[in-house]
Amino acid sequence: MIQQEQKWYAIYTKPRWEKKVDSVLVRKEIESWCPVQKVQKQWSDRKKIIEEPLFKSYVFVRIGEEERVKVLMTDGVLNFVHYLGKPAIIRDEEIDLIKKYLSEGDAQIEIISSEGFKENTKVRVNHGVFMDNDGIVLRGGKKKVYVQLLSLGQVMVVEFPAEYLSPIK
């Protein structure tokens, strides 16, 4: 049997099932990764450091085409994350980058959904020709966000893909 090339995919899980799905996939001998980060939680009587999944309801799997059904038949797995009608392939470099960052001591990543940019939110552009510029969201959306950039004393309104932006605290 010829082994097909393995690629990284994101799977969508039931809410709060990320770690369970990851451990079941590992038992099925499927390469799986549920990125977690340490977060301090406050209860009424104590504080505790817990490992929380970085991406809510997502787990990554590295599989060949023939293993897709095996993944879908796993309890807690809802579906593959799709892009343009096909399961979205995640580049090895992107997985490596997340792993490398999470291996740093006090790494903290905040995940904001593309719907997370509300009007008047201060944002920083992280990609493209306007990289490292700050602006204010004029109008948000699922795919495009309109940001007012104050450059050269002039106001420019630029449309950005939501993934190019991160909020400024």
C-alpha positions in Angstrom: 0.0 0.0 0.0 1.4 3.4 -1.0 1.3 5.9 1.9 -0.4 9.1 0.8 1.2 12.5 1.7 0.1 13.6 5.1 -1.2 17.2 5.6 -2.4 19.2 8.5 -6.2 19.8 8.7 -8.3 21.6 11.3 -11.3 19.7 12.7 -14.3 21.2 14.4 -15.3 19.6 17.7 -18.2 19.7 20.1 -17.7 22.6 22.5 -15.2 21.8 25.3 -14.3 18.5 23.7 -10.9 19.6 22.3 -8.7 17.7 24.7 -11.0 14.6 24.7 -11.0 14.4 20.9 -7.2 14.9 20.9 -6.6 12.0 23.3 -9.0 9.6 21.4 -7.3 10.5 18.1 -3.9 9.7 19.6 -5.2 6.3 20.8 -6.3 5.7 17.2 -2.7 6.4 16.2 -3.6 9.5 14.3 -1.2 12.5 14.6 -3.3 15.0 16.5 -2.5 18.3 18.2 -4.6 20.4 20.5 -2.6 23.6 21.3 -3.1 24.7 24.9 -1.8 27.6 26.9 -1.7 28.1 30.7 -4.3 30.5 32.0 -5.0 31.6 35.5 -8.6 31.1 36.5 -10.2 32.8 39.5 -12.8 30.9 41.6 -14.5 32.4 44.6 -12.2 30.6 47.0 -9.0 30.1 45.0 -6.9 30.8 41.9 -5.7 28.0 39.7 -3.5 27.7 36.6 -5.1 25.5 34.0 -4.3 24.4 30.5 -6.9 25.8 28.1 -7.3 25.0 24.4 -6.0 27.9 22.3 -8.6 27.5 19.6 -12.1 26.9 20.9 -13.7 23.8 19.3 -10.7 23.1 17.0 -8.1 20.3 17.0 -5.4 19.8 14.3 -4.7 16.5 12.6 -2.0 15.4 10.3 -3.4 12.7 8.1 -3.5 11.3 4.6 -6.6 11.3 2.5 -7.5 7.7 3.5 -7.7 8.6 7.2 -10.4 11.3 6.9 -13.3 8.9 7.6 -11.4 7.5 10.6 -11.2 11.1 12.0 -14.9 11.9 11.3 -15.9 8.6 13.0 -14.3 9.9 16.3 -16.7 10.8 19.1 -16.8 14.6 19.5 -15.7 15.4 16.0 -18.3 17.4 14.1 -16.5 18.0 10.7 -13.4 19.2 9.0 -13.0 23.0 8.7 -13.7 23.8 5.1 -12.4 26.5 2.8 -13.8 26.9 -0.7 -15.8 23.8 -0.3 -12.9 21.5 0.6 -11.2 20.6 3.9 -8.8 23.4 4.7 -5.2 22.4 4.5 -2.9 24.1 7.0 0.7 24.7 6.0 3.4 23.0 8.1 5.0 26.4 8.6 1.8 27.8 10.3 1.7 24.8 12.7 5.4 25.1 13.4 5.0 28.8 14.1 2.3 28.3 16.7 4.2 25.5 18.3 7.4 27.6 18.4 5.6 30.5 20.0 3.8 28.4 22.6 7.1 26.8 23.6 8.3 30.3 24.8 8.0 30.8 28.5 5.1 33.2 29.0 3.5 33.0 25.6 0.0 34.3 25.5 -2.1 34.3 22.4 -5.5 36.0 22.2 -7.8 34.6 19.5 -10.3 37.0 18.2 -12.9 35.8 15.7 -13.3 37.8 12.5 -16.6 39.0 13.9 -14.8 40.3 17.0 -14.0 43.8 15.6 -16.6 46.2 16.8 -16.9 49.8 15.7 -14.5 52.2 17.4 -12.1 49.3 18.4 -8.4 50.4 18.2 -6.5 47.9 16.0 -3.0 47.3 14.6 -2.4 46.2 11.1 -0.2 43.0 11.1 0.2 42.4 7.4 0.6 44.2 4.1 1.8 47.7 3.1 0.1 49.2 6.2 1.8 46.8 8.6 2.5 48.2 12.1 0.0 51.1 11.6 -2.7 51.7 14.1 -6.3 52.6 13.3 -9.9 52.6 14.5 -12.6 50.3 13.1 -15.3 52.2 11.3 -17.3 49.2 10.2 -16.7 45.5 11.0 -17.7 42.4 9.2 -17.0 38.7 8.8 -14.5 39.0 6.0 -13.6 42.8 5.6 -13.1 45.4 8.2 -13.0 49.2 7.4 -10.3 50.9 9.4 -9.6 54.6 9.7 -5.8 55.1 9.6 -4.3 58.4 10.8 -1.2 58.8 8.6 0.6 61.9 7.6 -2.1 64.0 9.3 -4.6 62.7 6.8 -7.5 60.3 7.4 -7.5 57.2 5.2 -10.3 54.6 5.3 -8.8 51.3 4.2 -10.6 47.9 3.8 -8.7 45.0 5.4 -9.3 41.3 5.7 -10.1 40.7 9.4 -7.1 38.4 9.8 -4.7 41.3 9.1 -5.8 43.1 12.3 -5.3 42.7 16.0 -6.9 44.7 18.8 -4.9 47.2 20.8 -5.5 47.3 24.5 
